[in-house]
């Protein structure tokens, strides 16, 4: 792995100069040397116009489903025909937002039976993801399924099987995977910008009622306008409870807690950037520290992970944190640390920090100094700039838009997507195992290539 890392580093500049056409990313290096190092603008090439219209439907019209649909409709050549939800108030809101002629229903199979619908967005609570995804693909629909792909690790293989059998495009909704920031980080890592990867960490912080899933509960919510029987038909049967319907993320019958909602984003980006299949050992700890509102999941969660060596990357460790009681509020990041530097990754930017003491023939440094018009003397050691910043251009539509653009492009061109069922399962599984580890207070071993639970230890 060391030789491979050194080879990548030697070829860094040659690769950096090449256009990454496969992911439609360009770059424009500003020549001015700045106090923080060098700045590169990341650009997204415009997507080609559509060859035909794609008709979509939304299944699950809560906050995430509405936002997904608004984003999807920004992509040229996409039209919304139908919306399904179990709460009548959301169906009324959908008709107000998108037109009185919009078809609305409580029964998702009525949407799947329509031949004029090409693809569906599934943004239901997690416990319905598997069944609706499978039914949709078998009905001939392409599927965009919100993360996590599944509610339990036992549900993944059947979705993978159905995608292969039907040949339908299936994409999971961890939008950062399609972002300029993730794409640039992947390129930099492959080109040896931080040397050999040894450690990664991710963090997601919130400090607000809505951020902590205390979603508003409509005053009119009742068994008359909520189809509670359908909602609980695939889980425990209990009497109507508006809190468990509208704040479902807090309850394990329907949601997957912090790990399924937010760790899975971090896993998805990490796996895309590194090419990893996932960790082989999972351990998590945490607790309910502040939002003591009857929820069944923690509001502080920590996870540690062992990633095995493979042809994709060396062995490395990772740690993820999620904190709903963070007074600094609203921050998130993913950081990759290597033997020669580190990079902090967001969906819109990458900040690369490299070791200050580097030999004068370091190709990355020499190329940046050349572009900046700064002469370099042939001394044995020199001090390069500390940071290189790669920032999305002004007006960039963002990772969520790119994710939907990639989804619709795959449908039109009959191509694969990166975040398909296999990728989605490999991101969801370690996240869901964090919940098991937390409850059982033990480490859990996972085979990321075979996608199977191996053993459980007290280690």
C-alpha positions as CSV (number, residue, x, y, z in Angstrom):
1,X,0.0,0.0,0.0
2,X,2.9,2.3,0.7
3,X,4.3,1.9,-2.9
4,X,0.9,2.5,-4.3
5,X,0.5,5.7,-2.2
6,X,3.9,7.0,-3.4
7,X,3.0,6.2,-7.0
8,X,-0.2,8.1,-6.7
9,X,1.6,11.1,-5.2
10,X,4.1,11.2,-8.0
11,X,1.3,11.2,-10.6
12,X,-0.8,13.7,-8.6
13,X,-0.3,16.7,-10.8
14,X,-0.7,14.9,-14.1
15,X,-4.1,13.6,-12.9
16,X,-5.1,16.9,-11.3
17,X,-4.6,18.7,-14.5
18,X,-6.9,16.3,-16.4
19,X,-10.5,17.0,-16.7
20,X,-12.8,14.7,-14.7
21,X,-15.3,14.3,-17.5
22,X,-16.8,11.2,-16.0
23,X,-18.3,13.3,-13.2
24,X,-18.8,16.5,-15.2
25,X,-16.5,18.6,-13.0
26,X,-14.2,21.3,-14.3
27,X,-11.9,23.6,-12.3
28,X,-10.4,27.1,-12.6
29,X,-7.3,27.8,-10.6
30,X,-6.8,31.4,-9.5
31,X,-3.2,32.3,-9.9
32,X,-3.0,34.6,-6.9
33,X,-1.3,33.1,-3.9
34,X,-3.4,33.8,-0.7
35,X,-2.7,33.8,2.9
36,X,-4.5,30.5,3.3
37,X,-2.8,28.9,0.3
38,X,-4.4,28.4,-3.1
39,X,-8.0,28.6,-4.2
40,X,-9.7,26.5,-6.9
41,X,-13.2,27.0,-8.1
42,X,-15.2,23.9,-8.8
43,X,-17.7,24.1,-11.6
44,X,-20.5,21.8,-12.8
45,X,-21.0,21.5,-16.5
46,X,-24.6,22.1,-17.6
47,X,-26.6,18.9,-18.1
48,X,-27.9,18.4,-21.6
49,X,-31.5,19.0,-22.3
50,X,-33.9,16.1,-21.9
51,X,-34.8,13.9,-24.8
52,X,-38.3,13.1,-23.3
53,X,-40.4,13.9,-20.3
54,X,-40.2,11.8,-17.2
55,X,-43.4,11.6,-15.1
56,X,-42.9,11.2,-11.4
57,X,-45.0,10.6,-8.3
58,X,-44.2,11.2,-4.6
59,X,-45.0,8.6,-2.0
60,X,-44.7,10.2,1.4
61,X,-45.4,13.9,1.4
62,X,-43.8,15.0,4.6
63,X,-41.0,17.5,4.9
64,X,-38.3,15.5,3.1
65,X,-40.6,14.2,0.4
66,X,-41.8,17.7,-0.4
67,X,-38.2,19.0,-0.5
68,X,-37.1,16.1,-2.7
69,X,-39.9,16.8,-5.1
70,X,-39.2,20.5,-5.3
71,X,-35.6,19.7,-6.2
72,X,-36.6,17.0,-8.7
73,X,-38.8,19.4,-10.5
74,X,-35.9,21.8,-11.1
75,X,-34.4,19.3,-13.4
76,X,-35.6,20.0,-17.0
77,X,-38.1,17.5,-18.4
78,X,-39.6,16.3,-15.2
79,X,-43.4,16.5,-14.3
80,X,-45.2,15.5,-11.1
81,X,-48.4,13.6,-11.7
82,X,-49.4,12.1,-8.3
83,X,-48.8,12.3,-4.6
84,X,-49.6,9.6,-2.0
85,X,-49.7,10.2,1.8
86,X,-51.5,8.7,4.8
87,X,-52.5,12.1,6.2
88,X,-55.3,14.0,4.3
89,X,-53.8,17.4,5.2
90,X,-50.6,16.7,3.3
91,X,-52.7,15.7,0.2
92,X,-54.6,18.9,0.4
93,X,-51.3,20.9,0.7
94,X,-49.9,19.0,-2.3
95,X,-52.9,20.1,-4.4
96,X,-52.5,23.7,-3.3
97,X,-48.7,23.6,-4.0
98,X,-48.7,21.7,-7.4
99,X,-52.2,22.2,-8.8
100,X,-55.8,21.0,-8.3
101,X,-55.5,18.5,-11.1
102,X,-52.8,16.6,-9.2
103,X,-53.9,13.0,-8.5
104,X,-53.7,12.3,-4.7
105,X,-54.4,9.1,-2.8
106,X,-53.7,7.3,0.5
107,X,-53.0,4.0,-1.4
108,X,-49.6,3.8,-2.9
109,X,-50.5,0.9,-5.2
110,X,-52.9,3.2,-7.0
111,X,-49.9,5.2,-8.1
112,X,-47.9,2.1,-9.1
113,X,-50.8,0.8,-11.2
114,X,-50.7,4.0,-13.4
115,X,-48.9,3.4,-16.7
116,X,-48.1,7.1,-17.2
117,X,-45.8,7.3,-14.2
118,X,-42.2,6.5,-14.9
119,X,-40.5,6.9,-11.5
120,X,-41.4,7.4,-7.8
121,X,-39.8,9.2,-5.0
122,X,-40.2,7.2,-1.8
123,X,-40.0,9.4,1.3
124,X,-42.1,7.5,3.8
125,X,-41.0,6.6,7.3
126,X,-38.1,4.0,7.1
127,X,-40.3,1.0,7.9
128,X,-42.0,1.2,4.6
129,X,-38.9,1.7,2.4
130,X,-38.4,-1.9,1.5
131,X,-41.9,-3.0,0.6
132,X,-42.8,0.1,-1.5
133,X,-39.4,0.0,-3.3
134,X,-39.9,-3.7,-4.2
135,X,-43.5,-3.2,-5.3
136,X,-42.5,-0.1,-7.4
137,X,-39.7,-1.8,-9.3
138,X,-41.9,-4.9,-9.9
139,X,-44.6,-2.5,-11.3
140,X,-42.0,-1.2,-13.8
141,X,-41.2,2.1,-12.0
142,X,-37.7,3.6,-11.4
143,X,-37.2,4.4,-7.7
144,X,-35.6,7.2,-5.8
145,X,-35.7,6.0,-2.2
146,X,-34.8,8.3,0.7
147,X,-32.0,7.1,3.0
148,X,-31.6,4.8,4.9
149,X,-32.5,2.3,2.2
150,X,-33.9,-0.1,4.7
151,X,-35.3,-0.2,8.3
152,X,-33.4,-3.4,9.2
153,X,-30.3,-5.1,7.8
154,X,-32.3,-8.2,6.9
155,X,-34.3,-6.1,4.4
156,X,-31.4,-5.2,2.1
157,X,-30.8,-8.3,0.0
158,X,-34.4,-8.5,-1.3
159,X,-34.1,-4.9,-2.7
160,X,-30.8,-5.7,-4.3
161,X,-32.3,-8.9,-5.9
162,X,-35.3,-7.0,-7.2
163,X,-33.2,-4.2,-8.7
164,X,-31.2,-6.8,-10.6
165,X,-34.2,-8.8,-11.7
166,X,-36.2,-5.8,-13.0
167,X,-33.3,-3.7,-14.4
168,X,-34.9,-0.6,-13.0
169,X,-32.9,2.4,-11.9
170,X,-32.8,2.5,-8.1
171,X,-31.1,5.3,-6.3
172,X,-30.8,6.0,-2.6
173,X,-31.1,9.6,-1.4
174,X,-27.8,10.5,0.2
175,X,-27.4,13.5,-2.0
176,X,-23.8,14.3,-1.0
177,X,-22.6,11.4,-3.1
178,X,-23.3,13.4,-6.3
179,X,-22.0,16.7,-5.0
180,X,-19.0,18.7,-6.3
181,X,-17.3,18.5,-2.9
182,X,-17.5,14.7,-2.7
183,X,-16.3,14.3,-6.3
184,X,-13.3,16.6,-5.7
185,X,-12.4,14.8,-2.5
186,X,-12.5,11.4,-4.3
187,X,-10.2,12.8,-7.0
188,X,-7.8,14.3,-4.5
189,X,-7.6,11.1,-2.4
190,X,-7.0,8.9,-5.5
191,X,-4.3,11.3,-6.6
192,X,-2.4,11.0,-3.3
193,X,-3.1,14.5,-2.0
194,X,-3.1,13.4,1.7
195,X,-0.8,10.4,1.2
196,X,-2.0,7.1,2.7
197,X,-5.4,7.3,4.4
198,X,-5.2,6.4,8.1
199,X,-8.3,7.9,9.7
200,X,-11.6,9.5,9.0
201,X,-14.1,11.3,11.2
202,X,-17.5,12.8,10.7
203,X,-19.8,15.0,12.8
204,X,-23.4,16.2,12.6
205,X,-24.6,18.8,15.1
206,X,-28.1,20.3,15.8
207,X,-29.7,22.2,18.5
208,X,-33.4,23.0,17.7
209,X,-36.7,21.2,18.3
210,X,-37.2,20.5,14.6
211,X,-33.6,19.5,14.1
212,X,-34.1,17.1,17.0
213,X,-37.3,15.7,15.3
214,X,-39.9,17.5,17.4
215,X,-41.8,18.0,14.2
216,X,-45.1,20.0,14.3
217,X,-48.2,17.9,14.9
218,X,-51.3,19.2,13.1
219,X,-54.1,20.2,15.4
220,X,-56.6,18.3,13.4
221,X,-54.7,15.0,13.3
222,X,-57.1,12.2,14.1
223,X,-58.0,8.6,13.0
224,X,-60.4,10.2,10.6
225,X,-57.8,12.0,8.5
226,X,-54.8,9.7,9.2
227,X,-54.7,6.2,7.9
228,X,-53.2,4.8,11.0
229,X,-54.2,1.2,10.2
230,X,-52.1,1.2,7.1
231,X,-49.2,3.0,8.8
232,X,-48.8,0.2,11.5
233,X,-49.9,-2.7,9.3
234,X,-46.3,-4.0,8.9
235,X,-45.2,-3.4,12.5
236,X,-46.7,-3.5,16.1
237,X,-50.4,-2.8,16.2
238,X,-51.1,-0.1,18.7
239,X,-53.9,2.5,19.1
240,X,-53.6,5.8,17.1
241,X,-50.9,8.1,18.4
242,X,-50.3,11.3,16.5
243,X,-46.9,11.8,18.0
244,X,-45.7,8.5,16.7
245,X,-47.0,9.3,13.3
246,X,-45.7,12.8,12.8
247,X,-42.5,12.4,14.9
248,X,-41.8,8.9,13.7
249,X,-38.0,9.3,13.7
250,X,-38.0,9.0,17.5
251,X,-39.5,5.5,17.6
252,X,-37.8,2.3,16.5
253,X,-40.9,0.7,15.0
254,X,-40.8,3.3,12.2
255,X,-37.4,5.1,12.3
256,X,-33.7,4.3,12.7
257,X,-32.5,7.1,15.0
258,X,-29.5,9.3,14.5
259,X,-27.5,6.6,12.8
260,X,-30.1,5.8,10.1
261,X,-30.9,9.5,9.5
262,X,-27.5,11.1,9.7
263,X,-24.6,8.6,10.1
264,X,-25.8,7.1,6.8
265,X,-25.0,10.4,5.0
266,X,-21.5,10.3,6.4
267,X,-21.0,6.6,5.5
268,X,-22.3,7.3,2.0
269,X,-19.8,10.2,1.4
270,X,-17.0,8.3,3.0
271,X,-17.6,5.2,0.9
272,X,-17.9,7.2,-2.3
273,X,-14.7,9.1,-1.7
274,X,-12.6,6.1,-0.7
275,X,-14.3,3.4,-2.8
276,X,-14.8,1.4,0.4
277,X,-17.3,-1.4,0.9
278,X,-17.6,-0.5,4.5
279,X,-16.3,-1.4,8.0
280,X,-15.7,-4.8,9.4
281,X,-16.3,-3.8,13.1
282,X,-18.9,-1.5,14.5
283,X,-19.2,-0.1,18.0
284,X,-21.4,2.8,19.3
285,X,-22.3,4.5,22.5
286,X,-24.3,7.5,23.5
287,X,-27.4,8.4,25.5
288,X,-30.5,10.6,25.9
289,X,-29.1,13.8,27.3
290,X,-31.6,16.5,26.6
291,X,-34.6,15.8,24.5
292,X,-36.5,13.7,27.1
293,X,-39.8,13.7,25.3
294,X,-40.6,10.0,25.3
295,X,-38.4,9.1,22.4
296,X,-36.8,5.7,22.2
297,X,-33.5,6.8,20.6
298,X,-30.5,8.8,21.9
299,X,-29.8,12.4,21.2
300,X,-26.0,11.9,21.4
301,X,-24.4,9.0,19.5
302,X,-20.8,8.1,18.9
303,X,-19.6,5.4,16.6
304,X,-16.2,3.9,16.0
305,X,-15.3,1.7,13.0
306,X,-12.5,-0.6,11.7
307,X,-12.1,-0.6,7.9
308,X,-10.1,-3.5,6.6
309,X,-7.3,-3.2,4.0
310,X,-8.3,-3.9,0.4
311,X,-7.4,-2.9,-3.1
312,X,-9.6,0.1,-2.7
313,X,-7.8,1.6,0.3
314,X,-5.4,0.7,3.2
315,X,-6.8,-0.3,6.6
316,X,-8.0,2.8,8.5
317,X,-10.2,3.8,11.4
318,X,-13.2,6.0,11.4
319,X,-15.3,7.8,14.1
320,X,-18.7,9.4,13.6
321,X,-20.6,11.6,16.0
322,X,-24.1,13.0,16.1
323,X,-25.2,15.6,18.7
324,X,-28.6,17.1,19.1
325,X,-27.6,19.1,22.1
326,X,-24.8,21.1,20.5
327,X,-24.8,24.8,21.6
328,X,-22.7,25.7,18.5
329,X,-25.6,24.4,16.4
330,X,-25.9,23.4,12.8
331,X,-22.4,22.2,11.9
332,X,-21.4,19.1,9.9
333,X,-18.2,17.9,8.4
334,X,-16.3,14.9,7.1
335,X,-12.6,14.8,7.5
336,X,-10.1,12.4,6.0
337,X,-6.6,12.2,7.5
338,X,-3.5,10.7,5.8
339,X,0.2,10.5,6.2
340,X,0.9,13.7,4.3
341,X,-2.2,15.8,5.0
342,X,-5.9,16.0,5.6
343,X,-9.0,17.3,3.9
344,X,-12.3,18.6,5.3
345,X,-15.2,17.8,3.0
346,X,-18.6,19.3,2.6
347,X,-21.0,19.0,-0.3
348,X,-19.8,22.3,-1.7
349,X,-16.1,22.4,-0.8
350,X,-12.9,20.7,0.1
351,X,-10.2,22.2,2.3
352,X,-6.9,20.4,1.8
353,X,-4.2,20.8,4.5
354,X,-0.8,19.3,3.8
355,X,2.3,18.9,5.9
356,X,4.4,22.1,5.9
357,X,7.8,20.5,5.4
358,X,8.0,18.9,2.0
359,X,11.0,18.2,-0.3
360,X,11.5,20.7,-3.1
361,X,10.6,18.1,-5.8
362,X,7.1,17.5,-4.4
363,X,5.1,17.7,-7.7
364,X,1.9,19.0,-6.1
365,X,3.6,22.0,-4.5
366,X,5.8,22.8,-7.6
367,X,2.8,22.8,-9.9
368,X,0.8,25.1,-7.6
369,X,3.7,27.5,-7.2
370,X,4.2,27.5,-11.0
371,X,0.6,28.4,-11.6
372,X,0.9,31.2,-9.0
373,X,4.0,32.6,-10.8
374,X,6.2,32.1,-7.7
375,X,9.7,30.9,-8.3
376,X,11.0,27.9,-6.4
377,X,14.7,27.5,-5.4
378,X,16.2,24.1,-5.4
379,X,16.8,23.9,-1.7
380,X,16.5,20.6,0.1
381,X,13.4,21.6,2.1
382,X,10.8,24.3,1.6
383,X,7.6,25.4,3.2
384,X,4.5,25.2,1.0
385,X,1.3,27.0,1.7
386,X,-0.7,25.3,4.5
387,X,-4.1,25.1,2.7
388,X,-5.7,24.6,-0.7
389,X,-9.4,25.5,-0.9
390,X,-11.7,24.0,-3.5
391,X,-15.0,25.8,-3.5
392,X,-18.1,25.3,-5.6
393,X,-18.8,28.2,-8.0
394,X,-21.4,30.8,-7.2
395,X,-24.8,29.7,-8.4
396,X,-24.0,26.0,-7.9
397,X,-27.4,24.2,-7.5
398,X,-26.0,21.8,-5.0
399,X,-25.7,18.1,-4.3
400,X,-29.4,17.4,-4.0
401,X,-30.0,18.8,-7.5
402,X,-27.0,16.9,-8.9
403,X,-28.3,13.7,-7.3
404,X,-31.7,14.0,-9.0
405,X,-30.1,15.0,-12.3
406,X,-28.0,11.9,-12.2
407,X,-31.1,9.8,-11.4
408,X,-33.0,11.1,-14.4
409,X,-30.0,10.9,-16.6
410,X,-29.6,7.3,-15.8
411,X,-33.3,6.7,-16.6
412,X,-33.0,8.4,-20.0
413,X,-29.7,6.9,-21.0
414,X,-30.3,3.5,-19.4
415,X,-27.2,3.7,-17.3
416,X,-26.2,2.8,-13.8
417,X,-26.1,5.2,-10.8
418,X,-23.4,5.3,-8.1
419,X,-25.8,5.0,-5.2
420,X,-27.7,2.0,-6.3
421,X,-29.1,-0.7,-4.0
422,X,-25.8,-2.4,-3.3
423,X,-24.1,1.0,-2.4
424,X,-27.2,2.0,-0.4
425,X,-27.2,-1.2,1.6
426,X,-23.4,-1.0,2.3
427,X,-24.0,2.5,3.7
428,X,-27.2,1.6,5.6
429,X,-25.9,-1.6,7.2
430,X,-23.2,-0.2,9.4
431,X,-25.5,2.7,10.4
432,X,-28.2,0.3,11.5
433,X,-25.6,-1.9,13.3
434,X,-24.7,1.2,15.4
435,X,-28.2,1.0,16.8
436,X,-27.8,-2.7,17.7
437,X,-24.4,-2.0,19.2
438,X,-25.8,0.8,21.3
439,X,-28.6,-1.2,22.6
440,X,-26.5,-4.3,23.3
441,X,-23.4,-2.5,24.5
442,X,-21.1,-4.6,22.3
443,X,-19.0,-4.5,19.1
444,X,-20.6,-6.1,16.1
445,X,-18.6,-7.6,13.2
446,X,-19.8,-7.3,9.6
447,X,-18.5,-8.6,6.3
448,X,-18.7,-5.6,4.0
449,X,-18.0,-7.5,0.8
450,X,-20.4,-10.3,1.4
451,X,-22.8,-7.9,3.2
452,X,-23.5,-10.3,6.0
453,X,-23.4,-10.3,9.8
454,X,-20.4,-12.4,10.9
455,X,-20.2,-12.6,14.7
456,X,-20.8,-10.5,17.8
457,X,-18.1,-10.0,20.4
458,X,-17.7,-8.2,23.7
459,X,-14.6,-6.5,22.4
